[in-house]
């Protein structure tokens, strides 16, 4: 289908068919607006897709993003999505060695079992009690802050009144989260487990005065009003497939293989020039919603680009013939890998890894975390793989900024992957390599993506999975362009509906919802 069919104008042209663009398309089309989605790639979904990355192997993996927390149930209900998530039976497992013996911390399986795990690791009940108090506090904040994400953007003081807890506000919004962690927890491993939520996709130290780590931590503990991270049934692609279906069913047109090149606007009407295999064309729109990074928005409109962004993660997908045995025999691998399996994420290890990367070196002990999607949702595997006992593993590495890969991306990727696997192997009773499945050509079923790979494949600036530093979920002084919903730009009829919007980042659909609400508000609905 050619987007310029009939040379018609649209109420809204959406640049980018990732999940946020599809959310906006579905809302606007359901409200009776004419909507065109221009997607550069051969399919919709962006980073929230499922693919079969291993030749001849029927395993449909969430290739980039992989867990769901920030997607409001409101969006699922409003759009009538056929999409479900399942809770993980275990929150996390962190292996360790104490007094020369393999041990670890299992969080999950009920309060009694978790309490016993803390006592076994630390020798007392103090860390468990501190854990309960700390996450009790974040849970109360989550219940109050999460509903605001799909409301008009509050001021800082409005949100502070909503939180209604001076201690929580100070801990999360005003001082480096490392202060709170060190004040409340004594055990290095426990401190590290808490800190990891502040570092996913964010290159920062626990005491970074800019508080990037705090913003990352906040988004990781408020999801769903509970902070729980769930497994998408059918993989992440099930969400974007459902969104694309909802948008089309409501009347939106989705044009794949259509790359937006330029947006010309006078603030009231706009024209979007795009390219296909057949050449260039132009379509008119009352509103343009850009589901891409602020850097890409600036390139489209000819505006001054924002400061460069930088990602800092390694994403690894694997298929195993079986889960590896652990050195810590007190824990079943099916439990350990069902939650988040933390590797080299002690508090001091994380600090050392950050310092080494900041100095331009790969971390000597690369920190990472793993989970097994197929334990919670075996539908992503073909029947033969399920019968054979195969399992997936998804690994997310921290503190590996894009700058480390500039000289030789391929060689650095291989070096980092080997070092990361070695950190995991140190806690296994058998090498991970012995458990890897092979594809149709006999190659191990393992693929790794660096920040530079994500920039190349998905146009994420510097490989930053949030498009730029995460924002606080309230209006910023001097950022009037963001407008009432946090999606505005300097052009009145051009809105940002991707992860770089205020309250963007992660798989949430929130900026897509908010951009649609902004359009409907200005056009009388």
Beta strands, then each sheet from edge to edge (+ up, - down):
strand 1: 9-15
strand 2: 35-39
strand 3: 50-51
strand 4: 61-62
strand 5: 67-68
strand 6: 85-86
strand 7: 90-98
strand 8: 101-108
strand 9: 230-232
strand 10: 253-256
strand 11: 259-265
strand 12: 270-276
strand 13: 279-290
strand 14: 314-320
strand 15: 340-343
strand 16: 368-371
strand 17: 391-397
strand 18: 446-449
strand 19: 494-496
sheet 1: 10+ 2+ 1+ 13+ 12- 11+
sheet 2: 10+ 2+ 1+ 13+ 19+
sheet 3: 3+ 4-
sheet 4: 5+ 9- 6+
sheet 5: 8+ 7- 15- 16+ 17- 14+ 18-
end
